[in-house]
Amino acid sequence: MVLAVAVDIDGTITHRDRSLSCRAVKALRKLKEKNVPVVLATGNISCFARAAAKLIGVSDIVICENGGVVRFSYDGEDIVLGDKKKCIRAADVLSKYFDLEFLDEEYRKSEVCVRRTFPADEARKIIEGMGVKLLDSGYAYHIVDENVSKGKALVYIADKIGIDVKDFAAIGDSENDVEMLKVAGVGIAVANADEKLKKVADVIVAASDGEGVEQALRILKLID
């Protein structure tokens, strides 16, 4: 029985062009009407997640920066779970091999984010053993503390709000959602999901993006 839902934002409740899926928002708002807790998850920065959560109108509980930061309320504080210093050191090493274009550098509190302008697999070999990992969100590369993930952040949140993480269903589209789907009781990938995510998903819905979220919630019998 699913008691709560964790859902990725970019590429899951948005379309590829980052526009919000009204169908997904409408479906998620039905969960709010039924008092089903929702956690929004993103690789994006805290201020983006905070604003997006308010616009979506379902929950102020958010996982930001791929699990490196969590928030519990709109006016609350960022809880930083990742060590950005390790990520900066790894970025310094990569900058010797590639021309890095940093994104939101001044706003990120737990990770380093760069444009997808170089081969990820090659970069991963270069920074191996530095205590970090390189994630591809489909929109950018994220150099993340190896001790954090969306999955670990979901476990942290579940403990704080008093719901077993296995009572969550998790819905996503990218490789940075893998750990979140693994720790949840049910992991669902939308049709446009990365192949790495599809391999760990319990369910792969036929629809993409927001329509996929709507379909997933119907399969879970959380909405009609």
LINKASUL-V208833 format. One record per backbone hydrogen bond with DSSP energy under -0.5 kcal/mol. NH is the residue of the N-H (numbers start at 1). CO is the residue of the C=O. If there is no record, write none. Layout:
NH&CO ; NH&CO
//
This chain:
3&167 ; 4&167 ; 5&37 ; 6&169 ; 7&39 ; 8&171 ; 9&41 ; 12&9 ; 13&9 ; 14&9 ; 15&19 ; 18&15 ; 21&13 ; 22&20 ; 25&21 ; 26&22 ; 27&23 ; 28&24 ; 29&25 ; 30&26 ; 31&27 ; 31&28 ; 32&28 ; 33&29 ; 34&30 ; 35&32 ; 36&31 ; 37&3 ; 37&35 ; 39&5 ; 40&61 ; 41&7 ; 42&63 ; 49&45 ; 50&46 ; 51&47 ; 52&48 ; 53&49 ; 54&50 ; 55&51 ; 56&52 ; 57&53 ; 58&53 ; 62&60 ; 62&71 ; 63&40 ; 64&62 ; 64&69 ; 65&44 ; 66&42 ; 67&64 ; 68&64 ; 68&65 ; 69&64 ; 70&79 ; 71&62 ; 76&73 ; 79&70 ; 80&78 ; 81&68 ; 81&79 ; 82&68 ; 84&82 ; 86&83 ; 87&83 ; 88&84 ; 89&85 ; 90&86 ; 91&87 ; 92&88 ; 93&89 ; 94&90 ; 95&91 ; 96&93 ; 97&94 ; 98&94 ; 100&98 ; 102&100 ; 103&113 ; 107&104 ; 108&104 ; 112&143 ; 114&141 ; 115&101 ; 117&115 ; 123&119 ; 124&120 ; 125&121 ; 126&122 ; 127&123 ; 128&125 ; 130&127 ; 133&144 ; 135&133 ; 135&142 ; 137&135 ; 137&140 ; 141&114 ; 142&135 ; 143&112 ; 144&133 ; 144&142 ; 145&110 ; 146&131 ; 148&145 ; 153&149 ; 154&150 ; 155&151 ; 156&152 ; 157&153 ; 158&154 ; 159&155 ; 160&156 ; 161&157 ; 162&158 ; 163&158 ; 167&164 ; 168&165 ; 169&4 ; 170&186 ; 171&6 ; 172&188 ; 175&136 ; 177&174 ; 178&175 ; 181&177 ; 182&178 ; 183&179 ; 184&180 ; 185&165 ; 185&168 ; 186&168 ; 188&170 ; 189&203 ; 190&172 ; 191&207 ; 193&190 ; 194&173 ; 197&194 ; 198&194 ; 199&195 ; 200&196 ; 200&197 ; 201&197 ; 202&187 ; 203&187 ; 205&189 ; 205&203 ; 211&208 ; 212&208 ; 212&209 ; 213&209 ; 214&210 ; 215&211 ; 216&212 ; 217&213 ; 218&214 ; 219&215 ; 220&216 ; 221&218 ; 222&217 ; 223&217
//
